Amino acid sequence: MGVISSLGDAPGNPVIDRNSCTACGACAAICPLEVLTQTATGIAIDNAAMFGCIACGQCMMVCPAHCISVTGRRLHPDDIVDLPMLESRADADQLAALLLARRSIRKFTGDDVPRLVIDQVLAVAATAPMGIPPWEVGVTVFHGRDKVAELARDTADSYRGFLKLFDNAAMKQLSRLFMKKSVWQQFQSFILPLGRILVKGKERGTDYVFYNAPAALMFHSSPYCDSADAIIACTYAMIAAESLGLGTCMIGCSAPVVGRRRDLLKKYGLPEGNSPKIILIMGYHASPHRKAIRRSFQSLNYY
């Protein structure tokens, strides 16, 4: 039995073409779970080792004879492609320059984001690392201001219901009993005021949720992976969008309230059991920056 996922508990299925295999041991050396091991008679496959094959595909990526294939857990040998040439990859200075230039953008021009550009962003985001294969992250694309505005209205309406329950003196006092101090302080100083702002914004036709962005990506995930997988994929999308001349901003206020409404999850096509984690808005900068800003960690130490 393999690691449980939304596909079930079947492990990946590695197969070696014994006629082509030279028993060089490259696949066994890189296999993280010792499913592949080198023996005196060649490469042995033991899918009962540890968690069994997780279909990471690394054995296929290192095999010089191209004689091993892995299927299952959403992996297929056709997924293996040539590595980009070294000269086509960004070096450290280029990557640092791209990231230093990136800012969270909330003011957009009236230009739409072409579908081709969105597809390029998604292709890069799909290369993000995950905890254990298969990919348990999905994306719902809101292409066009009308689609993004609809999600903004649904978000504001969800906060209206949220405020009816939590924005009163009795609940504020009760919440102090079961919330950590820091959580309660954030709830009172940010979450509740934010909800009021979003609701009032909708009432007067102002989008404080997504800032009238022309495109948005909702990253969601199944219950079989950590939320970090979706956040990391969103980060890759953000960097890809920056490289394509787009401004972006991660929006965290929508996913928690939308995720509590089954009608909205169904409306926006999320697979059963998936929940939204983060939303990335995208568009073209209306006010390009002239300077960058350097940030530092809250703390940094070497041990």
N, C-alpha and C positions, 0 to 999 in steps of 0.2 A: 504494500500500500504506500502511495506517495503522499506528499504534502497536500492537504485538502485545498481546493480552490473552487471557484465558481463552476469549473468544469467537472468537478468530482475529485476522487483521490487517486486516479491512475497516474503512475509515473511516466516519464518520457520513455521512448523506446529507441535505444541506440543499436544500430546494426552495422557490422563491419563486413566489407567485401574482402574475404580472406584471400582471394586470388590477387588482390592488389596491395594488401597490407604488407608492409616491410617490417612490422614489429619494432619500429623506431622508438616507440614509447612516448611520443609527444602528447598523445591524447591522455594517456594514463598520468603523465606528469602534471597536467593542468586540471584534470577532473577534480572538482572541489569535494566530492563526496565518496571518492574511492569506488565508484561504480565500475570504472575502468582501471584495471591494474595490469602491470607487466609481469608475466610469468616466464618460465623457461620455455614454454611452448608457444608463446605469443601473448596477445592482449586478451585478457579475460573480462567478461561482462557479468557483473553481479548486481542485479537490480534490487536485491534485498539489502544491500549495504546502506547503512545509515538511513537516509530518507528515500533512497532510490534516485533515479535520474530526475533532475528538476528541469531538464530541457533548457539549460543555459546556452547550449550550442558551442561552448568553447572548444570542445574536441574537434568539431568540424572546422573551426577557424584556424586551428594550428596544424591539422593533418597535411603533410606535404604531398601525400599520394591521393588526396581527396577520396579516401576509401571508406569513410565513416559517415553515416547519416543518422539523424535523430528526428523522430516525429513525435507528435503528441504535445499536449499542454500549449496548443496554438503555435507550435514551432514546425517548420517544414524546411527541408534542405534548400528549397528555392529562396529562402530568406537570407542565405549566405551570399554576400556580395564582395567585390574587391575592395580592399582598403584604399582610401584616397591617397594620392601621392603626397609625400612629405611637403613638397613645395606648395601644395594647394591648401595646406592646413594653416590656421592662424598661429602665429608665434605668441610668446608670452606678452610682448609689448603691444601687439595688435589687439589681443584679447583685453588687456588692461585698459587700453584706450577706449575700446567699445564700451566697457563696463563703467568707466569713469564718466563717459558722456551720457549714460542713461540716467533718466530721472522719471519720477512718476508724473504722468501728464494727465491733466483734467480739463484742458482747454483744447478743443479740436477745430480744425477747419471744416468747411462744409463738404469736403471731398469724401467720397465713399472709398472703402478699402476693397480692391478687386478680389474676386474669388481666387484667382491664381496666387495672389500674395498670401491670403489666408491658408491656402493649401501648402504653400512653402513653410509657413510657420508651423503648421501641424506636422509636417514631415520631420522637421527638426525636433519638435517636442516629443515625437514618438521614439526618439533615440535615448530618451532619459533613462537613467538606471531605475531599477525596481528592487524590492526586497527579495522576492523569490518569484521566478516565472510561474505562471503566465502573467501577462499584463492584466491587471485588474482595474485599470484606469480607463475611463471613457470621457468623451468630450461632446458637449452639445454646442453647436455653433449658432450664434445669433448674428446673421448677416443682414445689415441694413438698420438704419435708425429706428424704423417702425418696430422691428423685432426686439431690439434692445430696449426701446421705450416700453414695450409690453411687459417685459421682465421687470423693468423698474417699477411699473404700476403694481404688478403682483407682489413685489417685495414690499412696497409701501403699505399695501393693503394687509399684508401679513404682519407688519409691525403694528398696524392699528389694532388688530386682535391681540397681539402680544401686550400692548400697552393697557388694554382693558383689564388684563389679568394682573399685571405687575406694577403698573404706575399708580399706586395708591398707598396711603400711609400704613394701612394694616399689613400689606404684603412687604413693604419696605422694612418694617420692624421684624416680621417673621423671617424674612430672608437673612437677616443678620445672624439667626440662630444656626443656620446650616451652611452658610457660605464662609469660605476663608476670608480673612480681612481684606486681602489684596483683591480678591474676586468681587467682594461686595463693594469695595471702593470704585473699582472699574465699572461695575454695574450702575452705580449711582452717578458717577461723574461722566460716563461716556455712553454706555449702552442705552439707558433710558432717554437721555437728552438726544442721542442720535435718532432713536425711534421717533421722537417728537418732530425733529427736523425733517425727516424723510416724509412723514405723514403730512406735515404742513406744506412741504414742497409740492407734493402731488396735488394738494387742494388748490394751489395757485399756479399749477402747470409748470413747475420747475423741477428738473430731474437732479436731485442731490444724490441719487444712488449711482448712476453711471454717467452723469455729466454729458448727456446727449451724445455719447460715443456712437460711431457708425458701425462698430462690430464688437462682439464680446464672445469669449470662450468660457463655457462653464465646465470645469474639470470635476468629475465625480468618480467615485470608486465603489467597488463591491465591499461587503463586510469581511472579505477574506484577505484584505491587505491593510497596511497602515496608511493613515491619511497623508503621511509624508510623501508617499508615491505620487499622489495627485499634486501636491505642492511643488515637488521637484519638477514634474512635467510642466507645470505652469511656469516655473522659473525658466526652463529651457525655451518655452514659447516666447516669454518676455524678451529673452536675449536674442532669439531669432528675429522677432519683430523689430527690435532696435537695429539690427544689422540691415534690415530692409527699409529703413527710413521711417518706421512707425513710432509713434509715442504710445506708451502703455501705462496701465496702472492696475495693480492687483486690488480687487475689491473683496473685502471679507465680510461685509454686513449682510449680503443677500443669502449666501448659502445656508447659514444656520436656520433662518426662518422659512425659507423655501423648502428646506429638507424636512420640515415637520408637516408639510402639506402634501398628502398623497395625491390630491387632485393635480397639483402643479408638477409633481414628479412624473405623473402619467402624461400630462399635457406636453411636457418638454421632452418626452421620449427616453427618460432614463430607464435602464433595465431594472427589472424587479429586484429590490434589495439594495440597489445603488443609492448613494446619498451624495449631494453636492458638497464640495470642499472649498473651492475658491473660484473666483471669476476674474478673468483678465479682459479689460477693455482695451481697444486698440483704435487708433486713428492717426491722422496727420497733425503734427504740432501746429497750434495757432500762434504760439508765442515761443519761438525757439530760444534756448538759453545762450547766453554769451560766455558764461563761466561754468565750471564744474565745482563740486564740493567734495571734500574728502571726509570720509566717515571713519570712526574707530569703534572697536568692540567695547561693550560695557566693561569687560575685564579680559585680560590676556596674561597667561602665565605659562611657563615651561616647567614641566615636572621631570 
